[in-house]
């Protein structure tokens, strides 16, 4: 198994994950774990997201569709 981590501000992490997942049919040997944190930067709260994906070691799962 391999691991991919998409992290950053909420929409940035989601966009990166969606770009990677485009064209892929998620199946039972794919594990997706999400964490959301509220981070305070210069007095402003920001939602920070970490999406961790465990997938088989296969070139198909490594590629990002353009």
C-alpha positions in Angstrom: 0.0 0.0 0.0 1.0 3.6 -0.6 -0.1 6.8 1.1 -1.0 10.2 -0.4 -1.6 13.2 1.8 -3.5 16.3 0.7 -3.2 19.1 3.3 -3.9 22.8 3.5 -6.7 25.2 3.9 -10.0 23.5 3.4 -10.7 24.2 -0.3 -7.0 23.8 -1.3 -6.9 20.3 0.2 -10.3 19.4 -1.4 -9.3 20.7 -4.8 -6.0 18.7 -4.7 -7.8 15.5 -3.7 -10.5 16.0 -6.3 -7.9 16.5 -9.0 -6.1 13.3 -8.0 -9.4 11.3 -7.7 -10.8 12.5 -11.1 -11.5 9.5 -13.3 -10.9 6.9 -10.6 -13.6 4.7 -9.2 -12.9 4.3 -5.5 -13.1 0.7 -4.5 -12.9 -1.3 -1.2 -9.0 -1.4 -1.1 -8.9 2.4 -1.0 -8.9 3.9 2.5 -9.7 7.7 2.9 -9.3 9.4 6.2 -10.0 13.1 6.8 -9.1 15.4 9.7 -10.3 19.0 10.0 -8.6 21.4 12.3 -9.3 25.1 13.1 -6.1 27.0 12.9 -5.7 30.6 14.2 -3.4 32.8 12.1 -2.9 36.4 13.0 -6.2 36.5 15.0 -8.2 34.8 12.2 -9.5 31.3 12.4 -9.1 29.1 9.3 -10.3 25.6 8.6 -7.3 23.3 7.8 -8.0 19.9 6.3 -5.8 16.8 6.0 -7.0 14.1 3.6 -5.0 10.9 3.8 -5.5 8.2 1.1 -4.1 4.7 1.3 -4.1 2.9 -2.1 -2.5 -0.1 -3.8 1.0 0.3 -5.3 0.0 0.8 -8.9 0.8 3.4 -11.5 -2.9 4.1 -12.0 -3.3 5.3 -8.5 -0.2 7.5 -8.6 -1.3 9.5 -11.6 -3.1 12.8 -11.5 -5.5 13.4 -14.4 -5.0 16.7 -16.2 
